[in-house]
Amino acid sequence: MANTIQTLPQEVVHLITAGEVIDSFAAVVRELVENSLDAGATRIVVYLYPEQWRIRVADNGCGMNYEDLQYAASAHSTSKIHNGADLWKIHSLGFRGEALHSLTMLADLEIMSRPTNCYIGADINSCGFKVIYSNGGETHEIAATAMAPGTVVTVSNLFGYCKARRQGLPNTSQQLKAVQETIHQIALCHPQVTWQVWHNDRLWINTSPAATMGKLLPQILNRVRQGDLHELTLELASYACRDNIYLVIGLPDRCHRHRPDWVRLAVNKRMVKAAELEQTVLSAFHRTLPRDRFPVCLLHLSISPEHINWNRNPTKSEIYLNNLHYWQEQINQAIEQALRINSDTLNETVQTSRVSKLITTAEKQNTYRTSRSIQTIPKTETEAKDTINSLPETLPTQNSELSTQHYFKVVAQINNMYILVEHPGGVWLVEQHIAHERVLYEQICDDWQLVPIEPPLILYQLSKANVEQLQRIGLEIEPFGENMQAVRTVPAMLKARSDCHQAILELSQGGDLKAAQVAVACRSAIRNGTHLTIEEMQTLIEQWQRTRNPRTCPHGRPISLSLLETSLSKYFKRHWVIGKSHGI
């Protein structure tokens, strides 16, 4: 077996961002684990002994032969690149050849390894070898050892040759938290790998392999269930044939965070920091989440290596990315597509916990009745809070191709407030006001119009701040006598409303243009308590499910509750055998 680890030429070394990359337990784990992944490992076990300043990483990767082991810890020695041109074709997680050499300058390093493609009795590479390296990376001791194919790296007496570093490290619990975060980030980028982390010989972290990042996330993030997530993969053949976007989002009506700590970006199987792209994600979820809540979003970009420069930071946590604006547009479109209701998300398991609680409560509050007669209930008339003769132009009564394709059928209106909708997987209960609010809000954002009004609205005793606020959102307003202002333009949707005067006063209270658009949509939407015909409800449902963000209203409230047919079957005991249920 030919050796593959080579010392990089000096001209390549000068092109590399050199630096001390070993500054904590987490950094040691990161560098060793990345080497295991580059070796093709599918099982990685990490052993931590913080009080003894010792770390061990074992994997079942391809291993190293006798010759490679002798040079593994030499400065700038690596099997992953060989010349300057390779810096623009990075396919591996490591490439600088610094990590193992840096460890020999800070600690005692031992590597045991055996190649996977060897067989007993062939040559010197038919068995494993244990190598102990001296300070500086030279081979100090080497001996044959019995072991399975793979590699075991042991770092002992960490920072023993630079004890001042130990004084500046965080306490043990903080270091362990950093290790946990490192493992989780790397595991999400490599979900097919089995991970174990042992702390002082006790199993601490254990994740099973999964098909995708989204399937693995519930093992890592507590209280997130598979039904709370939606995965999407988009091929980007228009830019480069090998590029694609893989996206995992927490559906905004049931999965969000107090902090923006789970907006994560990975590029070519490595988590990176990219403030511009993270802001793009946050902006894409604008007006879909409750106030002061943030999305769960994992984004993986598979990009041709020639469009990336990893040589920005020694930890490789930051990159230079070509054509940043293009990727911002693609990410925004991917999130918009993932938030829609379509054939891919229609039959998903949704709102599992909420539906389960409803069923449990219903079972406790209701008992089976023996009477088979249907009791008639006298009807009572309910006055609607707001009456409408016909819905506005935003609800044209016409069929939708999308509605016909996916079969969304309005069944009834409940309490003049909720619309019962049948779909192939079960039923939806849709709150009519906020569904219409979502429809109007997106229409307003797409076509914000201020129209003249005659005669002008006369407002009394507005403060200077109120006047400036109306001017800030574009309304034409001017003095009209003492302590009076004349408003000569208003949002188009408010012009014909009898409460336009009150709406403009609300808009003067503060907020940016987006907040004003939300306020206009909220005031213009049909009110709960309004009776709608089947045709009007059908049109509203068709328009609602075609919106970009149909799961929540602009304030972040959930618009619909989905009850799957499987849940209905469970509640009505349809799995019972008829004979047994009758006592036969």
C-alpha positions in Angstrom: 0.0 0.0 0.0 1.5 3.3 -1.1 1.8 6.1 1.5 -0.4 9.1 0.9 0.6 11.7 3.5 3.1 14.2 2.1 4.7 17.4 3.4 3.3 20.4 1.5 5.7 22.5 -0.6 6.7 25.9 1.0 4.8 27.8 -1.7 1.6 26.1 -0.7 2.2 26.6 3.0 2.6 30.4 2.4 -0.9 30.4 0.8 -2.5 28.8 3.8 -4.0 30.8 6.7 -1.8 29.4 9.4 -2.6 29.7 13.1 -2.9 27.9 16.4 -6.2 26.1 16.0 -6.0 24.1 19.3 -7.3 26.3 22.1 -9.8 24.2 24.0 -11.2 20.6 24.4 -13.8 21.4 21.8 -11.1 22.3 19.3 -9.2 19.1 19.9 -12.5 17.1 19.4 -13.3 19.0 16.3 -10.0 18.4 14.6 -9.8 14.7 15.4 -13.4 14.1 14.5 -13.0 15.8 11.1 -10.0 13.6 10.4 -12.2 10.6 11.2 -14.9 11.8 8.8 -12.3 12.4 6.0 -11.2 8.8 6.5 -14.7 7.7 5.7 -15.7 6.6 9.3 -19.3 5.6 9.9 -18.9 5.2 13.6 -17.0 7.6 15.8 -16.5 7.3 19.6 -15.1 10.2 21.7 -13.8 9.6 25.2 -13.3 12.7 27.5 -11.4 12.8 30.7 -11.3 16.6 31.6 -9.7 16.2 35.0 -6.9 14.2 33.4 -6.6 16.5 30.4 -7.0 13.5 28.1 -9.1 12.9 25.0 -9.4 9.8 22.8 -11.2 9.5 19.5 -11.8 6.1 17.9 -13.2 5.5 14.4 -13.7 2.7 11.8 -12.3 4.7 8.9 -9.8 3.7 6.3 -6.9 3.8 8.7 -3.2 4.7 8.0 -0.3 2.5 6.9 3.1 2.3 8.5 4.7 5.0 6.3 1.8 7.5 6.8 1.9 7.1 10.5 5.5 8.2 10.6 4.6 11.6 9.0 1.1 12.1 10.3 2.2 14.7 12.9 4.8 16.5 10.8 4.2 20.2 10.1 1.9 20.8 7.1 1.7 17.1 6.3 -1.6 16.0 4.8 -3.0 13.6 2.3 -5.8 16.0 1.3 -4.0 18.5 -0.9 -0.7 18.5 -2.7 -0.3 21.8 -4.5 -1.7 25.4 -4.7 -4.4 24.5 -7.3 -5.9 22.0 -4.8 -6.9 24.9 -2.5 -9.6 25.7 -5.0 -10.9 22.1 -5.1 -11.4 21.4 -1.4 -13.6 18.3 -0.8 -12.4 17.4 2.6 -12.9 18.8 6.1 -9.2 19.2 6.8 -6.5 20.2 4.4 -3.8 22.3 6.2 -1.9 19.5 7.9 -1.6 21.6 11.1 -3.8 19.9 13.7 -1.8 16.8 14.7 1.5 18.8 14.6 -0.1 21.5 16.8 -1.2 18.8 19.3 2.4 17.5 19.6 3.5 21.0 20.6 0.9 21.2 23.3 0.4 17.6 24.6 1.4 14.0 24.3 0.1 12.3 21.2 -0.4 8.6 20.4 -2.0 7.2 17.3 -3.0 3.6 16.7 -4.1 2.7 13.2 -4.7 -0.2 10.9 -5.7 0.2 7.2 -9.0 -1.4 6.1 -7.7 -2.9 2.9 -5.0 -5.1 4.4 -5.0 -8.8 5.2 -2.9 -10.9 7.6 0.5 -11.9 6.4 0.7 -9.7 3.4 3.4 -7.2 4.4 4.3 -4.7 7.1 0.9 -3.1 6.7 -1.0 -6.3 7.5 -1.3 -5.3 11.2 -1.9 -2.2 13.1 0.8 0.1 14.6 1.0 2.3 17.6 3.1 5.4 17.3 4.1 7.9 20.0 5.2 11.3 18.8 7.7 13.5 20.5 7.3 17.2 21.0 7.5 18.7 17.5 5.9 15.8 15.6 8.8 13.4 15.2 8.2 9.6 15.7 9.4 8.8 19.2 8.3 5.2 19.5 6.5 2.7 17.1 5.3 -0.8 17.7 2.9 -3.3 16.2 -0.4 -3.7 17.9 -3.5 -5.9 17.5 -6.6 -3.9 16.6 -9.5 -3.7 14.2 -9.2 -1.6 11.1 -9.6 2.1 11.8 -7.8 4.7 13.9 -7.5 5.6 17.6 -6.0 8.9 18.6 -5.2 9.7 22.2 -4.2 13.1 23.4 -2.8 13.2 26.9 -1.6 16.0 29.2 -3.3 18.6 27.0 -1.6 22.0 27.3 1.0 20.3 29.5 3.7 22.0 27.4 1.9 25.4 27.6 0.3 25.4 31.0 -0.5 29.1 30.9 -3.3 28.1 28.5 -5.0 26.0 31.1 -5.4 29.0 33.3 -7.4 30.9 30.7 -9.8 28.1 29.8 -13.5 28.1 31.0 -14.6 25.8 33.7 -15.2 22.1 33.0 -19.0 22.4 32.5 -18.6 25.2 29.9 -16.0 23.2 28.1 -18.2 20.2 28.0 -21.0 22.3 26.7 -18.7 23.5 23.9 -17.9 19.9 23.1 -21.5 19.0 22.9 -22.3 21.9 20.6 -19.3 20.8 18.4 -20.5 17.2 18.2 -24.1 18.2 17.4 -23.1 20.6 14.6 -20.8 18.0 13.0 -23.4 15.2 13.5 -26.1 17.2 11.7 -23.8 17.6 8.7 -23.0 13.9 8.7 -26.3 12.3 9.8 -25.3 8.8 8.5 -22.6 8.4 11.2 -23.2 6.8 14.6 -21.9 9.0 17.4 -21.0 8.3 21.0 -19.4 10.6 23.5 -18.2 9.2 26.9 -17.4 11.4 29.8 -15.3 9.7 32.5 -16.4 6.3 31.2 -20.1 7.2 31.3 -22.1 7.4 28.1 -23.0 11.1 27.7 -24.1 11.6 24.0 -25.5 8.9 21.8 -27.0 9.5 18.4 -28.2 6.9 15.9 -27.6 7.3 12.2 -30.4 8.9 10.1 -31.1 9.4 6.5 -31.1 13.2 6.5 -30.3 16.2 8.7 -34.0 16.7 9.4 -34.5 13.1 10.5 -31.6 13.5 13.0 -32.6 16.8 14.4 -35.2 15.5 16.9 -32.5 13.4 18.5 -30.5 16.6 19.2 -33.1 19.3 19.8 -35.5 18.6 22.6 -39.2 19.0 22.2 -39.0 19.0 18.4 -40.9 16.2 16.7 -40.6 15.0 13.1 -44.1 16.3 12.4 -42.9 19.8 13.4 -40.4 19.9 10.6 -40.4 20.1 6.8 -37.5 19.1 4.5 -36.9 20.4 1.0 -34.2 19.8 -1.6 -33.8 22.1 -4.6 -31.5 21.5 -7.5 -29.9 24.6 -8.9 -28.9 23.6 -12.4 -29.2 27.1 -13.6 -26.0 28.2 -11.8 -23.8 25.2 -11.5 -24.8 21.6 -12.3 -23.6 20.2 -9.0 -25.2 22.8 -6.7 -28.3 22.3 -4.5 -30.0 23.6 -1.4 -31.2 21.3 1.3 -33.5 22.9 3.8 -35.1 21.9 7.1 -37.5 24.3 8.7 -39.6 24.2 11.8 -43.2 24.9 10.7 -43.9 28.3 12.2 -47.3 27.4 13.6 -45.8 24.9 16.0 -42.0 25.2 16.2 -40.0 28.3 17.1 -37.4 29.5 19.6 -36.9 32.3 22.1 -33.4 33.0 20.5 -32.0 32.8 17.0 -29.8 29.9 18.1 -31.1 27.4 15.7 -30.6 29.2 12.4 -27.7 27.1 11.2 -25.9 27.1 7.9 -23.7 24.4 6.5 -21.7 24.4 3.3 -20.4 21.2 1.8 -21.0 19.3 5.1 -19.4 21.8 7.4 -21.2 24.3 9.7 -20.1 27.9 9.0 -20.9 31.4 10.1 -22.4 33.7 7.4 -24.2 36.7 8.9 -25.6 37.8 5.6 -27.2 34.4 4.8 -28.5 34.0 8.4 -30.2 37.4 8.1 -31.7 36.2 4.8 -33.3 33.3 6.7 -34.6 35.6 9.5 -36.1 38.0 6.9 -37.8 35.1 5.1 -39.7 34.2 8.3 -40.7 37.8 8.9 -44.4 38.1 9.8 -44.8 34.3 10.2 -43.8 34.0 13.9 -45.1 35.5 17.1 -43.3 38.6 18.4 -39.8 38.0 19.8 -39.7 34.4 18.5 -37.2 33.0 16.0 -37.3 30.1 13.5 -35.8 26.7 13.5 -33.9 26.5 10.2 -31.1 24.2 9.0 -29.7 25.1 5.7 -27.2 23.0 3.7 -25.6 24.4 0.6 -23.8 21.9 -1.8 -21.6 24.2 -3.8 -18.9 23.5 -6.4 -15.6 23.9 -4.6 -14.3 26.5 -7.0 -16.9 28.9 -5.8 -15.7 28.7 -2.1 -12.6 29.9 -0.4 -12.1 28.1 2.9 -8.8 29.9 3.6 -10.4 32.7 5.7 -10.1 31.4 9.3 -7.9 28.7 10.9 -11.0 26.9 12.3 -12.6 27.0 8.8 -15.8 28.3 10.4 -15.9 31.3 8.0 -15.7 31.3 4.2 -15.5 33.6 1.2 -18.5 32.7 -1.0 -18.7 33.8 -4.7 -21.9 35.5 -5.8 -23.4 36.0 -2.4 -26.5 37.8 -3.7 -27.4 34.8 -5.9 -27.4 32.5 -2.8 -29.5 34.9 -0.8 -32.2 34.9 -3.6 -32.1 31.1 -3.8 -32.4 30.7 0.0 -35.3 33.1 0.1 -37.2 31.2 -2.6 -36.5 27.8 -1.0 -37.9 29.0 2.4 -40.9 30.5 0.6 -41.6 27.1 -1.2 -41.1 25.1 2.1 -43.7 27.3 3.9 -46.5 26.7 1.4 -49.1 24.0 1.7 -48.7 21.6 -1.2 -48.9 17.9 -2.1 -45.6 17.2 -0.2 -46.9 18.6 3.1 -50.6 17.8 2.8 -50.5 14.3 4.3 -47.7 15.0 6.9 -48.3 14.2 10.6 -49.2 17.6 11.9 -49.8 19.1 15.3 -49.4 15.7 16.9 -49.2 16.9 20.5 -52.1 19.4 20.2 -54.4 16.9 18.5 -53.5 14.2 21.0 -54.4 16.6 23.9 -57.7 17.5 22.3 -58.6 13.8 21.9 -57.5 13.0 25.4 -59.6 15.9 26.8 -62.6 14.9 24.7 -62.4 11.3 25.9 -62.4 12.4 29.6 -65.3 14.8 29.1 -67.6 12.5 27.1 -69.0 9.1 27.7 -70.7 6.7 25.4 -74.5 7.2 25.3 -77.0 4.4 24.9 -79.7 6.4 23.3 -79.9 6.0 19.5 -82.4 8.8 18.8 -81.2 12.0 17.4 -82.3 14.9 19.6 -83.3 18.1 17.7 -81.8 21.3 19.1 -83.8 24.6 18.7 -82.0 27.0 16.5 -81.1 30.5 17.8 -80.3 33.5 15.6 -76.9 35.0 16.1 -76.3 38.6 15.1 -73.0 39.1 13.3 -70.7 41.7 14.7 -70.0 43.0 11.2 -72.4 42.3 8.3 -71.2 42.1 4.7 -73.4 42.0 1.7 -70.7 40.5 -0.4 -67.1 39.8 0.0 -64.6 42.3 -1.4 -62.8 41.8 -4.7 -60.1 39.9 -2.8 -62.5 36.9 -2.6 -63.7 36.3 -6.2 -66.0 33.3 -6.4 -64.2 31.1 -8.9 -62.7 27.7 -8.8 -58.9 27.1 -8.4 -56.9 24.6 -10.3 -54.8 24.0 -7.2 -58.0 23.5 -5.1 -59.3 20.9 -7.6 -56.0 19.2 -7.8 -55.6 18.7 -4.0 -59.3 18.5 -3.1 -59.9 21.1 -0.5 -63.6 21.1 0.2 -65.4 23.5 2.6 -68.0 21.5 4.6 -69.4 24.1 7.1 -69.0 27.2 9.2 -68.8 26.8 12.9 -70.0 29.6 15.2 -69.6 32.0 12.4 -65.9 31.9 13.2 -64.3 28.6 12.0 -64.4 27.0 8.6 -64.4 23.2 8.5 -62.4 22.0 5.4 -62.1 18.4 4.2 -58.8 17.4 2.5 -57.5 13.9 1.5 -55.7 13.3 4.8 -58.5 14.5 7.2 -60.0 17.8 8.1 -58.8 21.4 8.8 -60.4 23.8 11.2 -59.5 27.3 9.8 -60.0 30.5 11.7 -61.6 32.7 9.1 -60.5 36.2 10.2 -56.8 35.4 10.4 -56.8 33.3 7.2 -58.3 36.3 5.4 -55.8 38.6 7.2 -52.9 36.5 5.8 -54.4 36.7 2.3 -54.8 40.5 2.5 -51.4 41.1 4.1 -49.6 39.4 1.2 -51.7 41.3 -1.3 -50.9 44.5 0.4 -47.2 43.8 0.5 -47.2 42.9 -3.2 -49.2 46.0 -4.1 -49.1 48.7 -1.5 -51.3 51.5 -2.8 -52.2 54.9 -1.3 -55.1 56.5 -3.0 -56.6 60.0 -2.7 -59.7 60.5 -0.6 -62.3 63.2 -1.1 -63.3 64.9 1.0 -60.1 64.5 3.1 -60.2 63.0 6.5 -60.0 65.6 9.3 -58.2 64.5 12.4 -58.1 66.5 15.6 -55.3 67.2 18.1 -52.7 64.9 16.6 -49.3 65.2 18.2 -46.2 66.0 16.2 -45.1 62.3 16.6 -48.5 61.1 15.2 -48.2 63.4 12.1 -44.6 62.3 11.5 -45.6 58.7 11.8 -48.3 59.0 9.1 -45.9 60.9 6.8 -43.3 58.1 7.4 -45.6 55.4 6.0 -46.4 57.6 3.0 -49.7 59.3 3.8 -50.2 62.9 2.5 -51.2 65.0 5.6 -51.2 68.7 6.1 -52.5 71.3 8.6 -56.2 72.2 8.4 -56.9 74.9 10.9 -56.0 75.0 14.6 -55.2 71.6 16.1 -56.5 69.9 12.9 -54.9 67.8 10.2 -56.2 66.9 6.8 -55.3 63.4 5.5 -55.6 63.4 1.7 -54.3 59.9 0.9 -55.1 56.6 2.6 -54.4 52.9 2.0 -56.6 51.6 -0.8 -58.3 48.9 1.3 -59.4 51.4 3.9 -60.9 54.1 1.6 -64.4 52.6 1.4 -64.6 51.5 5.1 -66.8 53.3 7.5 -64.1 53.0 10.2 -61.3 54.5 8.0 -61.0 57.4 10.5 -60.3 55.0 13.4 -57.9 53.0 11.2 -55.8 56.1 10.4 -55.6 57.0 14.1 -54.3 53.5 14.8 -51.7 53.9 12.1 -50.5 57.1 13.7 -49.6 55.4 16.9 -46.2 54.1 15.6 -44.4 51.3 13.8 -42.8 50.9 10.4 -44.4 50.4 7.0 -44.6 46.6 7.6 -46.4 47.2 10.8 -48.8 49.5 9.0 -49.5 46.9 6.4 -50.3 44.3 9.0 -52.7 46.8 10.7 -54.5 47.5 7.5 -54.8 43.8 6.7 -56.1 43.1 10.2 -58.7 45.8 10.0 -59.8 44.9 6.5 -60.2 41.2 7.1 -63.7 39.7 7.6 -64.6 39.6 11.3 -65.3 36.6 13.4 -69.0 36.4 13.8 -69.6 37.1 10.1 -71.8 34.6 8.3 -70.3 33.3 5.0 -71.8 31.3 2.3 -70.2 28.0 1.2 -69.0 29.7 -2.0 -67.4 32.6 -0.1 -65.7 30.2 2.3 -64.5 28.0 -0.6 -63.0 31.0 -2.3 -61.3 32.2 0.9 -59.8 28.7 1.6 -58.5 28.6 -2.0 -56.8 32.0 -1.7 -55.4 31.2 1.8 -53.7 27.9 0.8 -52.1 29.7 -2.2 -50.4 32.3 0.0 -46.7 32.2 0.6 -47.0 31.6 4.4 -50.3 29.8 5.0 -49.5 28.4 8.4 -49.6 31.6 10.5 -51.1 35.1 10.3 -48.8 38.1 10.2 -48.8 38.2 14.0 -47.6 34.6 14.2 -50.8 32.9 15.3 -51.6 29.5 13.8 -54.4 29.7 11.2 -55.5 26.1 11.0 -55.8 23.0 13.2 -55.3 19.8 11.3 -57.0 16.6 12.4 -55.8 13.5 10.5 -58.1 10.7 9.5 -55.9 8.4 11.6 -56.6 10.5 14.7 -60.3 10.3 14.0 -60.1 6.5 13.6 -58.3 6.3 17.0 -60.9 8.4 18.7 -63.8 6.5 17.4 -62.1 3.1 18.1 -62.3 2.0 14.5 -59.5 -0.5 15.2 -61.8 -2.5 17.5 -63.1 -5.9 16.3 -66.9 -5.7 15.9 -67.6 -8.9 17.7 -65.4 -8.2 20.7 -66.7 -4.6 21.0 -70.2 -6.0 21.4 -69.2 -8.6 23.9 -69.6 -11.5 21.6 
